[in-house]
Amino acid sequence: MDKIIKIFIAVFAIIAIATVVFVTAHGSAEAATATSSSAPGIAADDSVVYYFYGQGCPHCAAIEPFMENMTKKYPDVDIRKLEVWYNTTNEQIYTQVNAAAGISSPSGVPEIVIGKVVLVGQQEIPDKLEGYLQAIEKKKVNTAQ
């Protein structure tokens, strides 16, 4: 019985260590692609905002009024709304856009991708998106002058 308990503890410890290593490595990769929400850095090629959602996703439904408001508030920003659960073409775009942003395993929807910036979830998107939209709009105004 003691031998079984020792084996169980050893296996548990190995799984715990592997999980910590994975989370640490994965978190660092995502942190490297994000920028500060107070002063978002928008590069020249980051003018398209991809909004990925799933039809029937409760988290997506929760931010839908916010997204509609942002689309109306920033009409000059190219916000592309793409449903990815039932549309295979949009799902391929989702995979390609995430890969270009450095994300090999996207965490799900709702998700916003602007160049290498990735915002996920019904908390992060409303908290940070408008700052990026303002920066894109400001860049368009400065470019036009």
Backbone as ProteinMPNN parsed JSONL, in Angstrom:
{"seq_chain_A": "MDKIIKIFIAVFAIIAIATVVFVTAHGSAEAATATSSSAPGIAADDSVVYYFYGQGCPHCAAIEPFMENMTKKYPDVDIRKLEVWYNTTNEQIYTQVNAAAGISSPSGVPEIVIGKVVLVGQQEIPDKLEGYLQAIEKKKVNTAQ", "coords_chain_A": {"N_chain_A": [[0.822, -1.197, 0.0], [1.946, 1.269, 0.787], [3.778, 1.585, -1.253], [2.142, 2.035, -3.479], [0.991, 4.466, -2.808], [3.285, 6.095, -2.813], [3.973, 5.93, -5.523], [1.716, 7.13, -6.67], [1.962, 9.735, -5.581], [4.385, 10.501, -6.759], [3.713, 10.48, -9.51], [1.707, 12.432, -9.489], [3.253, 14.655, -8.712], [4.967, 14.906, -10.928], [3.127, 15.527, -12.942], [2.153, 17.941, -11.933], [4.466, 19.555, -11.997], [5.004, 19.543, -14.755], [2.736, 20.872, -15.651], [3.066, 23.434, -14.503], [5.406, 24.258, -15.826], [4.49, 24.276, -18.499], [2.387, 26.219, -18.376], [3.815, 28.473, -17.571], [5.613, 28.813, -19.742], [3.788, 29.103, -21.871], [2.275, 31.339, -21.047], [4.258, 33.331, -21.046], [4.823, 33.562, -23.761], [2.41, 34.587, -24.746], [2.287, 36.972, -23.317], [4.343, 38.374, -24.451], [3.267, 39.157, -26.862], [1.335, 40.972, -26.273], [0.4, 44.395, -25.55], [0.518, 47.395, -23.557], [-2.595, 48.488, -22.197], [-3.102, 51.148, -21.713], [-1.509, 52.67, -23.357], [-1.613, 51.741, -26.216], [0.355, 50.094, -28.661], [0.262, 50.513, -31.966], [1.128, 49.225, -34.915], [2.056, 50.003, -38.34], [0.82, 48.118, -40.013], [-1.338, 47.231, -38.597], [-4.104, 47.844, -38.863], [-6.476, 46.53, -39.222], [-9.124, 45.115, -37.461], [-9.871, 42.117, -36.123], [-12.675, 40.413, -35.161], [-13.548, 37.629, -33.628], [-16.068, 35.251, -33.123], [-18.461, 32.897, -31.721], [-21.426, 31.437, -32.862], [-24.031, 31.103, -30.655], [-22.416, 31.105, -28.463], [-22.211, 31.962, -25.109], [-20.539, 33.856, -23.903], [-19.725, 35.414, -26.018], [-22.185, 36.479, -26.758], [-22.62, 38.066, -24.554], [-20.848, 40.213, -24.871], [-21.708, 41.324, -27.2], [-23.472, 43.682, -27.386], [-21.607, 45.644, -26.587], [-19.68, 45.391, -28.638], [-21.206, 46.134, -30.868], [-21.655, 48.801, -30.201], [-19.007, 49.78, -30.306], [-18.47, 49.457, -33.015], [-20.237, 51.301, -34.122], [-19.323, 53.639, -32.897], [-16.737, 53.903, -33.842], [-16.622, 54.187, -36.838], [-14.8, 54.408, -38.933], [-12.851, 52.567, -38.51], [-11.678, 49.451, -39.508], [-13.425, 46.876, -38.657], [-13.713, 43.539, -38.564], [-16.101, 41.199, -38.359], [-16.31, 37.893, -37.56], [-17.801, 34.779, -37.632], [-16.922, 31.737, -36.192], [-17.552, 29.119, -35.396], [-19.401, 27.734, -36.97], [-18.765, 28.375, -39.536], [-16.592, 27.401, -41.851], [-14.731, 28.679, -43.51], [-14.284, 31.115, -42.177], [-13.235, 30.012, -39.875], [-10.781, 29.065, -40.783], [-9.559, 31.509, -41.377], [-9.447, 32.513, -38.789], [-7.584, 30.742, -37.625], [-5.313, 31.34, -39.213], [-4.929, 34.112, -38.736], [-4.461, 34.118, -35.986], [-2.112, 32.58, -35.945], [-0.391, 34.321, -37.304], [-0.261, 36.248, -35.37], [1.257, 35.002, -33.549], [0.142, 33.057, -31.979], [-0.309, 29.786, -31.427], [-2.143, 27.997, -30.429], [-5.12, 29.002, -30.109], [-7.132, 30.375, -27.481], [-9.872, 30.504, -27.529], [-13.208, 31.86, -28.115], [-15.043, 34.83, -27.196], [-12.823, 36.683, -29.297], [-10.406, 39.138, -30.059], [-8.235, 40.256, -32.546], [-5.564, 42.252, -33.338], [-3.212, 42.876, -35.408], [-0.419, 41.84, -33.79], [-1.53, 41.842, -31.342], [-3.62, 40.317, -29.032], [-6.78, 39.927, -27.7], [-8.839, 38.365, -25.376], [-11.963, 37.144, -24.346], [-14.848, 38.028, -22.302], [-14.231, 39.897, -20.402], [-11.628, 41.043, -20.81], [-11.779, 42.11, -23.431], [-13.816, 44.263, -23.432], [-12.484, 45.858, -21.543], [-10.062, 46.682, -22.758], [-10.195, 47.088, -25.568], [-11.213, 49.557, -26.668], [-9.165, 51.459, -26.331], [-7.274, 50.597, -28.211], [-8.766, 50.92, -30.564], [-9.067, 53.693, -30.579], [-6.388, 54.421, -30.95], [-5.909, 53.397, -33.512], [-7.731, 54.904, -35.001], [-6.703, 57.467, -34.548], [-4.203, 57.218, -35.768], [-5.018, 56.917, -38.422], [-6.09, 59.447, -38.901], [-3.793, 61.044, -38.565], [-2.228, 60.035, -40.662], [-3.709, 60.783, -42.867], [-3.361, 63.488, -42.938]], "CA_chain_A": [[0.0, 0.0, 0.0], [2.843, 2.42, 0.822], [4.39, 1.706, -2.569], [1.122, 2.624, -4.355], [0.871, 5.877, -2.43], [4.495, 6.767, -3.285], [3.865, 6.041, -6.978], [0.692, 8.145, -6.917], [2.54, 11.052, -5.265], [5.394, 10.791, -7.78], [3.009, 10.815, -10.746], [1.067, 13.72, -9.254], [4.308, 15.675, -8.71], [5.425, 15.076, -12.304], [2.062, 16.239, -13.663], [2.122, 19.311, -11.414], [5.647, 20.262, -12.514], [4.803, 19.73, -16.188], [1.706, 21.907, -15.805], [3.684, 24.726, -14.181], [6.323, 24.595, -16.921], [3.677, 24.609, -19.668], [1.688, 27.481, -18.148], [4.832, 29.522, -17.559], [6.091, 29.023, -21.108], [2.675, 29.587, -22.69], [1.949, 32.683, -20.581], [5.309, 34.235, -21.476], [4.666, 33.782, -25.193], [1.276, 35.487, -24.952], [2.621, 38.284, -22.756], [5.227, 39.037, -25.39], [2.496, 39.703, -27.973], [0.413, 41.994, -25.792], [0.967, 45.679, -25.18], [-0.227, 48.046, -22.487], [-3.896, 48.996, -22.62], [-3.164, 52.591, -21.575], [-0.823, 53.259, -24.496], [-1.431, 50.641, -27.15], [1.249, 50.311, -29.78], [-0.349, 50.032, -33.188], [2.067, 49.347, -36.022], [1.459, 50.441, -39.595], [0.009, 47.07, -40.622], [-2.324, 46.788, -37.618], [-5.304, 48.671, -38.973], [-7.653, 45.668, -39.294], [-9.515, 44.508, -36.186], [-10.624, 40.882, -36.334], [-13.507, 40.014, -34.024], [-13.979, 36.248, -33.814], [-17.094, 34.841, -32.162], [-19.167, 31.667, -32.045], [-22.882, 31.516, -32.75], [-24.472, 30.315, -29.507], [-21.456, 31.29, -27.363], [-22.775, 32.923, -24.156], [-19.572, 34.936, -23.647], [-19.814, 36.281, -27.192], [-23.467, 37.19, -26.65], [-22.505, 39.058, -23.48], [-20.139, 41.415, -25.333], [-22.272, 41.781, -28.474], [-23.858, 45.104, -27.339], [-20.379, 46.442, -26.551], [-19.072, 45.372, -29.971], [-22.046, 46.957, -31.739], [-21.376, 50.183, -29.835], [-17.675, 50.14, -30.812], [-18.581, 49.553, -34.469], [-20.904, 52.571, -34.409], [-18.505, 54.739, -32.369], [-15.516, 54.0, -34.65], [-17.004, 53.678, -38.162], [-13.672, 54.427, -39.861], [-11.953, 51.45, -38.199], [-12.091, 48.222, -40.196], [-13.695, 45.799, -37.704], [-14.254, 42.395, -39.306], [-16.807, 40.286, -37.453], [-16.28, 36.583, -38.208], [-18.315, 33.648, -36.862], [-15.964, 30.66, -36.455], [-18.005, 27.798, -34.971], [-20.163, 27.074, -38.028], [-18.287, 28.831, -40.838], [-15.244, 26.841, -41.987], [-13.848, 29.686, -44.101], [-13.905, 32.011, -41.082], [-12.387, 29.24, -38.957], [-9.432, 29.083, -41.366], [-9.042, 32.867, -41.162], [-9.168, 32.546, -37.346], [-6.323, 30.023, -37.419], [-4.24, 32.085, -39.872], [-4.715, 35.394, -38.048], [-3.818, 33.791, -34.714], [-0.74, 32.16, -36.233], [0.359, 35.539, -37.615], [-0.086, 36.969, -34.103], [2.151, 34.216, -32.697], [-0.652, 32.175, -31.111], [-0.48, 28.509, -32.126], [-3.341, 27.344, -29.884], [-6.022, 30.038, -29.595], [-7.86, 29.928, -26.287], [-11.314, 30.475, -27.764], [-13.932, 33.077, -28.451], [-14.769, 35.877, -28.156], [-11.416, 37.059, -29.423], [-10.047, 40.254, -30.928], [-6.831, 40.243, -32.959], [-5.126, 43.453, -34.052], [-1.793, 42.618, -35.627], [0.106, 40.856, -32.835], [-2.263, 42.021, -30.089], [-4.748, 39.394, -28.92], [-7.636, 40.131, -26.529], [-9.758, 37.234, -25.301], [-12.918, 37.043, -23.252], [-15.828, 39.085, -22.075], [-13.675, 40.897, -19.492], [-10.486, 41.73, -21.405], [-12.156, 42.867, -24.638], [-14.372, 45.587, -23.075], [-11.52, 46.644, -20.772], [-8.895, 47.159, -23.506], [-10.364, 47.304, -27.013], [-11.432, 50.942, -27.096], [-7.867, 52.126, -26.429], [-6.683, 50.226, -29.496], [-9.56, 51.548, -31.621], [-8.695, 55.111, -30.575], [-5.053, 54.536, -31.539], [-6.048, 53.165, -34.956], [-8.406, 56.081, -35.558], [-5.754, 58.578, -34.483], [-3.196, 56.962, -36.797], [-5.632, 57.202, -39.721], [-6.2, 60.905, -39.014], [-2.434, 61.561, -38.777], [-1.782, 59.6, -41.969], [-4.47, 61.538, -43.866], [-2.949, 64.909, -42.95]], "C_chain_A": [[0.867, 1.262, 0.0], [3.474, 2.663, -0.546], [3.421, 2.376, -3.548], [0.976, 4.114, -4.064], [2.081, 6.657, -2.936], [4.456, 6.944, -4.8], [2.852, 7.12, -7.346], [1.242, 9.547, -6.67], [3.567, 11.449, -6.314], [4.737, 11.206, -9.09], [2.34, 12.185, -10.616], [2.094, 14.853, -9.317], [4.796, 15.946, -10.132], [4.389, 15.868, -13.114], [2.013, 17.703, -13.224], [3.286, 20.13, -11.969], [5.482, 20.54, -14.007], [3.775, 20.83, -16.456], [2.281, 23.291, -15.548], [4.609, 25.169, -15.308], [5.536, 25.019, -18.158], [3.013, 25.978, -19.511], [2.67, 28.644, -18.173], [5.308, 29.831, -18.969], [4.998, 29.616, -21.982], [2.311, 31.022, -22.312], [2.968, 33.703, -21.034], [5.181, 34.556, -22.955], [3.516, 34.742, -25.464], [1.579, 36.873, -24.431], [3.503, 39.065, -23.714], [4.46, 39.664, -26.544], [1.577, 40.829, -27.545], [1.152, 43.288, -25.511], [0.083, 46.299, -24.121], [-1.544, 48.619, -23.001], [-3.96, 50.512, -22.531], [-2.491, 53.306, -22.741], [-0.563, 52.178, -25.533], [-0.517, 51.016, -28.301], [0.645, 49.696, -31.024], [0.63, 50.296, -34.323], [1.316, 49.697, -37.303], [0.519, 49.398, -40.2], [-1.092, 46.56, -39.699], [-3.617, 47.596, -37.681], [-6.587, 47.853, -39.06], [-7.888, 45.021, -37.928], [-10.365, 43.281, -36.51], [-11.37, 40.546, -35.044], [-14.064, 38.629, -34.334], [-14.968, 35.873, -32.713], [-17.707, 33.519, -32.617], [-20.66, 31.86, -31.864], [-23.326, 30.575, -31.636], [-23.535, 30.407, -28.315], [-22.013, 32.325, -26.385], [-21.838, 34.093, -23.859], [-19.585, 35.936, -24.805], [-21.09, 37.112, -27.141], [-23.382, 38.298, -25.607], [-21.8, 40.332, -23.945], [-20.698, 41.963, -26.636], [-22.741, 43.241, -28.422], [-22.636, 46.042, -27.313], [-19.76, 46.527, -27.947], [-19.887, 46.207, -30.963], [-21.793, 48.442, -31.476], [-20.025, 50.633, -30.393], [-17.705, 50.308, -32.332], [-19.227, 50.877, -34.871], [-20.031, 53.759, -34.013], [-17.252, 54.973, -33.218], [-15.793, 53.471, -36.059], [-15.852, 53.629, -39.168], [-12.657, 53.317, -39.599], [-12.531, 50.193, -38.837], [-12.21, 47.082, -39.182], [-14.387, 44.676, -38.468], [-14.807, 41.366, -38.328], [-16.948, 38.933, -38.144], [-16.733, 35.484, -37.255], [-17.477, 32.42, -37.222], [-16.42, 29.263, -36.052], [-18.682, 27.034, -36.1], [-19.71, 27.468, -39.426], [-16.835, 28.396, -41.005], [-14.26, 27.822, -42.624], [-13.358, 30.641, -43.021], [-13.007, 31.3, -40.073], [-10.946, 29.188, -39.474], [-8.777, 30.451, -41.192], [-8.628, 33.029, -39.702], [-7.81, 31.896, -37.053], [-5.153, 30.808, -38.0], [-3.905, 33.383, -39.151], [-4.034, 35.153, -36.699], [-2.376, 33.366, -34.924], [0.138, 33.376, -36.536], [0.634, 36.364, -36.362], [0.827, 36.208, -33.145], [1.424, 33.283, -31.748], [-0.913, 30.879, -31.879], [-1.727, 27.763, -31.661], [-4.255, 28.412, -29.287], [-6.875, 29.51, -28.446], [-9.37, 29.952, -26.456], [-11.893, 31.835, -28.075], [-14.735, 33.546, -27.247], [-13.291, 36.271, -28.131], [-11.282, 38.21, -30.404], [-8.575, 40.103, -31.266], [-6.581, 41.498, -33.775], [-3.622, 43.293, -34.233], [-1.306, 41.506, -34.72], [-0.565, 40.959, -31.469], [-3.485, 41.1, -30.094], [-5.471, 39.67, -27.603], [-8.667, 39.012, -26.528], [-10.689, 37.399, -24.109], [-13.774, 38.263, -23.038], [-15.356, 40.118, -21.063], [-12.59, 41.721, -20.185], [-10.882, 42.597, -22.604], [-12.786, 44.215, -24.28], [-13.382, 46.476, -22.316], [-10.472, 47.318, -21.655], [-9.148, 47.574, -24.951], [-10.455, 48.767, -27.403], [-10.118, 51.726, -27.202], [-7.18, 51.841, -27.755], [-7.439, 50.874, -30.656], [-9.237, 53.037, -31.716], [-7.334, 55.317, -31.241], [-5.102, 54.335, -33.057], [-6.683, 54.378, -35.619], [-7.462, 57.276, -35.594], [-4.689, 58.427, -35.566], [-3.756, 57.267, -38.176], [-5.741, 58.702, -39.936], [-4.825, 61.51, -39.298], [-1.904, 61.201, -40.151], [-2.456, 60.422, -43.068], [-3.994, 62.98, -43.985], [-1.657, 65.117, -43.686]], "O_chain_A": [[0.559, 2.22, -0.708], [3.68, 3.808, -0.949], [3.84, 3.199, -4.362], [0.852, 4.922, -4.984], [1.924, 7.77, -3.439], [4.859, 7.988, -5.312], [3.104, 7.932, -8.236], [1.009, 10.451, -7.473], [3.619, 12.611, -6.719], [5.159, 12.18, -9.714], [2.406, 13.0, -11.536], [1.829, 15.896, -9.915], [5.014, 17.101, -10.499], [4.742, 16.768, -13.876], [1.852, 18.598, -14.054], [3.1, 21.28, -12.368], [5.783, 21.639, -14.473], [3.936, 21.624, -17.383], [2.007, 24.224, -16.302], [4.592, 26.335, -15.7], [5.877, 26.015, -18.797], [3.074, 26.803, -20.422], [2.372, 29.693, -18.745], [5.396, 30.999, -19.349], [5.258, 30.538, -22.755], [2.062, 31.84, -23.198], [2.603, 34.828, -21.376], [5.404, 35.695, -23.365], [3.631, 35.619, -26.32], [1.17, 37.861, -25.042], [3.416, 40.291, -23.778], [4.949, 40.615, -27.154], [1.086, 41.573, -28.394], [2.358, 43.293, -25.267], [-0.991, 45.776, -23.823], [-1.604, 49.167, -24.101], [-4.791, 51.122, -23.204], [-2.864, 54.431, -23.075], [0.576, 51.746, -25.712], [-0.602, 52.116, -28.847], [0.53, 48.474, -31.119], [0.924, 51.445, -34.65], [0.085, 49.685, -37.335], [-0.474, 49.757, -40.832], [-1.72, 45.545, -40.002], [-4.156, 47.985, -36.645], [-7.678, 48.417, -38.98], [-6.975, 44.458, -37.324], [-11.442, 43.395, -37.096], [-10.769, 40.412, -33.979], [-14.937, 38.473, -35.188], [-14.739, 36.139, -31.533], [-17.499, 33.08, -33.749], [-21.11, 32.382, -30.843], [-23.027, 29.382, -31.673], [-23.826, 29.845, -27.259], [-22.267, 33.461, -26.785], [-22.299, 35.203, -23.592], [-19.471, 37.144, -24.599], [-21.076, 38.305, -27.444], [-24.002, 39.35, -25.762], [-22.118, 41.42, -23.464], [-20.205, 42.976, -27.132], [-22.433, 43.992, -29.347], [-22.642, 47.1, -27.943], [-19.361, 47.605, -28.388], [-19.319, 46.907, -31.802], [-21.725, 49.242, -32.409], [-19.909, 51.75, -30.899], [-17.045, 51.194, -32.875], [-18.813, 51.502, -35.847], [-20.003, 54.771, -34.713], [-16.759, 56.098, -33.307], [-15.264, 52.427, -36.441], [-15.92, 52.888, -40.149], [-11.713, 53.142, -40.369], [-13.723, 49.912, -38.717], [-11.227, 46.404, -38.882], [-15.505, 44.839, -38.956], [-14.062, 40.747, -37.57], [-17.611, 38.821, -39.175], [-16.131, 35.277, -36.201], [-17.329, 32.09, -38.399], [-15.719, 28.296, -36.349], [-18.552, 25.813, -36.183], [-20.228, 26.938, -40.409], [-15.942, 28.959, -40.371], [-13.072, 27.794, -42.303], [-12.167, 30.947, -42.948], [-12.12, 31.918, -39.485], [-10.001, 29.259, -38.688], [-7.586, 30.543, -40.896], [-7.584, 33.611, -39.409], [-6.994, 32.45, -36.316], [-4.112, 30.932, -37.355], [-2.733, 33.716, -38.975], [-3.133, 35.899, -36.315], [-1.502, 33.757, -34.151], [1.277, 33.45, -36.077], [1.627, 37.088, -36.29], [1.139, 36.698, -32.06], [2.026, 32.768, -30.806], [-1.65, 30.875, -32.865], [-2.301, 26.982, -32.419], [-4.176, 28.697, -28.093], [-7.285, 28.349, -28.441], [-10.085, 29.455, -25.586], [-11.177, 32.817, -28.27], [-15.072, 32.746, -26.374], [-12.618, 36.201, -27.103], [-11.95, 38.253, -31.437], [-7.755, 39.85, -30.383], [-7.271, 41.779, -34.755], [-2.851, 43.549, -33.308], [-1.726, 40.357, -34.859], [-0.201, 40.235, -30.543], [-4.278, 41.104, -31.035], [-4.864, 39.651, -26.532], [-9.296, 38.739, -27.55], [-10.259, 37.748, -23.009], [-13.483, 39.361, -23.512], [-16.027, 41.133, -20.88], [-12.625, 42.951, -20.152], [-10.364, 43.702, -22.764], [-12.326, 45.239, -24.786], [-13.431, 47.701, -22.43], [-10.031, 48.422, -21.337], [-8.369, 48.351, -25.503], [-9.831, 49.179, -28.38], [-9.982, 52.574, -28.083], [-6.576, 52.731, -28.354], [-6.824, 51.325, -31.622], [-9.143, 53.581, -32.816], [-7.146, 56.266, -32.002], [-4.409, 55.032, -33.798], [-6.23, 54.829, -36.671], [-7.435, 58.014, -36.579], [-4.317, 59.408, -36.209], [-3.048, 57.819, -39.019], [-5.507, 59.183, -41.045], [-4.692, 62.38, -40.159], [-1.188, 62.0, -40.755], [-1.835, 60.722, -44.088], [-4.199, 63.622, -45.015], [-1.178, 66.247, -43.786]]}, "name": "protein", "num_of_chains": 1, "seq": "MDKIIKIFIAVFAIIAIATVVFVTAHGSAEAATATSSSAPGIAADDSVVYYFYGQGCPHCAAIEPFMENMTKKYPDVDIRKLEVWYNTTNEQIYTQVNAAAGISSPSGVPEIVIGKVVLVGQQEIPDKLEGYLQAIEKKKVNTAQ"}
